Amino acid sequence: MPYSKYLKSGQKIMLRALSPAAERFDALTVFLHEQGPDHLDLALPYQLRDGENYPFAPEMAFEILSDAMGVGIRLTGHFHGARGANQVRICHNRDLQLIRRRGFLRREALIGLRYSKGRGTLRSFREQWEKNTRLLNQGSTLAKLPEFPRCPVNISGSGVRFGIKLPAAIADLCLLLLELPDGKPPVCILAEIVWLAERVEGDRCQAGMQFIQVLEVDRKRVNQFILSAASDREEKTSPRVVGRV
């Protein structure tokens, strides 16, 4: 198969770790730099501070997802090695597939939200996400959490949009705590900024974020929250039976 037909230099790719346990969604945004017959050299957009590094292990398995010519594409492969300060090589299995990328339902809502934002702190943010999810699942520190400010969001199972405080930039990382109205502990999600609105309101602008690390059980909670709104709309708009003929 002519891979160069579907993969071009500079193309945006989602690199998702394939975990045997499949207990969490774990991904990174990358861009195609160069390609060979069985490998892709990928550039990572995250700036790194001293002491930070990318979370790759030898032979780590990945799913490679992108869009080309109006369809989704998918390959699998494994980590081969670093190619410089900001590039890695992934050897793929020559198994490119054309797929239909399913869309995600979205919901406009007012929910409790707290976040911290950083640049060049990928490893530190991932470690903080690990710590937060562990503590939230234990439930021992929930009483110490401060009240969450309410924030209007547009949310799906893959990302969220809300007004973020400036300064902010594409590829900045955000550690999110979302308080859903289901009586359970907050959801902790690591996300990256993928777009920023041109319009600025005061010291904020709308930012679109893509989830890159979240427990699958928490992503199901987000999807259930979105589906509950759809069910409510259907119930309100369904015709009432007022009699029988």
C-alpha positions, -999 to +999 in steps of 0.1 A: +000+000+000+014+035-009+016+049+026+028+083+013-007+087-002-022+089+032+007+102+053+022+136+045+049+156+062+035+178+089+003+157+092-013+157+127-014+122+143-028+109+176-004+084+191-023+062+216-006+037+239-020+002+237-022-011+273-030-048+278-053-038+307-070-011+287-080+006+320-072+041+307-070+062+276-034+074+272-024+095+241-001+122+227-005+146+197+024+143+173+032+155+138+048+134+110+083+146+102+096+119+079+087+083+070+103+051+057+090+018+044+084+006+080+087+036+103+075+071+110+096+098+125+073+119+146+078+154+161+062+162+194+048+197+201+054+198+238+083+219+250+103+202+277+119+218+307+151+205+322+146+172+339+114+164+319+112+136+294+087+118+272+069+087+286+082+061+262+095+026+270+114+002+247+090-017+224+060+002+238+030-006+216+010+022+200-021+028+178-014+055+152-046+075+142-050+103+117-073+116+090-065+118+053-086+123+021-118+124+041-114+091+059-097+079+091-065+059+090-051+035+116-018+016+120-002-002+149+035-001+158+060+002+186+085+027+200+119+023+184+139+052+199+145+089+202+156+108+171+166+140+189+154+164+215+118+165+201+115+135+178+108+098+181+107+069+157+078+045+157+082+013+137+048+003+123+034-031+113+026-022+077-011-027+086-026+006+075-064+005+076-090+030+064-116+034+091-147+054+098-139+078+127-170+079+149-181+113+162-187+121+199-219+135+213-214+169+230-232+188+257-234+224+268-234+224+306-226+242+338-203+220+359-177+224+387-143+228+373-108+234+385-076+233+364-039+239+365-020+248+333+016+244+324+041+242+295+070+218+292+059+197+322+045+166+305+061+141+328+053+160+359+017+165+348+013+128+341+027+119+375+003+144+391-026+128+372-015+093+385-015+107+420-048+125+418-067+095+403-053+072+430-064+096+458-098+102+443-105+065+439-095+060+475-119+086+486-099+095+517-093+132+508-126+142+493-137+161+524-107+184+521-115+195+485-125+231+483-158+241+466-156+239+428-164+271+409-192+266+383-180+269+347-199+268+314-184+241+292-190+222+260-179+187+267-176+153+249-160+120+257-128+132+239-124+168+249-138+200+264-141+237+256-143+265+282-129+300+288-093+297+300-073+324+317-046+340+295-017+336+287-023+303+270-009+286+239-015+256+216+000+224+231-002+238+267-012+210+291-041+213+315-048+191+345-085+192+349-108+183+378-144+180+367-172+178+392-201+160+375-236+159+391-236+122+398-226+122+435-192+107+428-157+120+432-144+145+406-130+132+374-093+140+369-082+143+332-050+154+316-057+175+284-039+196+259-050+228+242-056+221+205-071+255+195-077+290+209-104+314+199-092+348+184-118+367+205-106+376+240-131+385+267-113+403+295-084+380+305-099+349+291-106+332+257-123+300+246-099+270+245-106+237+229-089+208+247-083+172+237-081+145+265-048+127+264-050+108+297-081+096+315-093+065+331-118+046+309-143+044+339-141+082+341-146+087+304-177+065+307-190+088+334-185+118+311-203+100+283-232+090+306-235+127+317-238+137+280-263+109+272-284+119+302-290+153+286-300+136+253-325+114+272-340+144+289-345+162+256-361+132+241-385+129+270-395+165+269-401+165+232-418+131+228-456+134+220-480+127+248-507+101+244-540+118+253-564+091+242-570+060+222-590+056+190 
